[in-house]
Amino acid sequence: MSERVEGVEELEEIEDIEELDFKEALERVEKINDRLERNKVSLEKAIELYQQGISLIEHCDEKLEEAEGKVKKITQENEGDYIKMEENP
């Protein structure tokens, strides 16, 4: 019998994680963390939740790297415009 985790949907397939946006993934990490801190799960379930949490954190890290890349690109594309504006007040 599978142990049900209150407030945490099972993430059986990694594709489910890939579909989450940053906020959704971070919220799931927080729910997993809260559940683990309460110590009301079996060792096996704790390990499963830990693995899900790691996958979610890696997904969040990828999303942050994507956002950082976009910001850098926008900054580089507009850097010349900013310099021109400073020179001609």
C-alpha positions in Angstrom: 0.0 0.0 0.0 1.4 3.4 -1.0 1.7 5.9 1.8 -0.2 9.1 1.0 1.6 12.4 1.6 -0.6 15.2 2.6 -0.2 18.2 0.3 2.3 16.6 -2.0 1.3 15.0 -5.3 3.3 12.0 -6.3 5.8 12.8 -9.1 6.2 9.3 -10.6 7.6 10.5 -13.9 10.3 13.0 -14.4 8.3 14.5 -17.3 5.8 15.8 -14.7 8.6 17.9 -13.1 9.6 19.3 -16.4 6.1 20.7 -17.0 6.2 22.7 -13.7 7.1 26.4 -13.7 9.6 27.7 -11.2 7.0 28.7 -8.6 5.1 25.4 -8.7 8.3 23.4 -8.4 9.5 25.5 -5.5 6.2 25.2 -3.7 6.4 21.4 -4.0 9.9 21.5 -2.6 8.6 23.4 0.4 5.8 21.0 0.9 8.2 18.0 0.8 10.5 19.8 3.2 7.6 20.5 5.6 6.5 16.9 5.5 10.0 15.6 6.1 10.5 18.0 9.0 7.4 16.6 10.7 9.0 13.1 10.7 5.7 11.4 10.0 6.8 9.3 7.1 8.5 5.9 6.9 12.2 5.7 6.0 11.3 4.5 2.5 8.9 7.3 1.9 11.4 9.9 3.3 14.0 8.6 0.8 11.4 8.8 -2.1 10.4 12.4 -1.1 14.1 13.4 -0.8 14.7 12.1 -4.3 11.7 14.0 -5.6 13.0 17.1 -3.8 16.4 16.8 -5.4 14.8 16.5 -8.9 12.7 19.5 -8.2 15.6 21.6 -7.0 17.6 20.6 -10.1 14.6 21.7 -12.2 14.5 25.1 -10.3 18.2 25.6 -10.9 17.7 25.0 -14.6 14.9 27.5 -14.7 17.0 30.1 -12.8 19.9 29.5 -15.3 17.5 30.0 -18.2 16.2 33.3 -16.7 19.8 34.5 -16.0 20.7 33.8 -19.6 17.7 35.8 -20.8 18.5 38.7 -18.6 22.2 38.7 -19.7 21.1 38.7 -23.4 18.6 41.5 -22.9 21.2 43.5 -21.0 23.8 43.0 -23.8 21.4 43.8 -26.5 20.4 47.1 -24.8 23.8 48.1 -23.4 24.6 50.2 -26.5 21.3 52.0 -26.2 22.0 52.8 -22.5 25.4 54.2 -23.3 24.0 56.4 -26.0 21.4 57.8 -23.6 24.0 58.6 -21.0 26.1 60.5 -23.6 23.2 62.6 -24.8 21.2 63.7 -21.7 
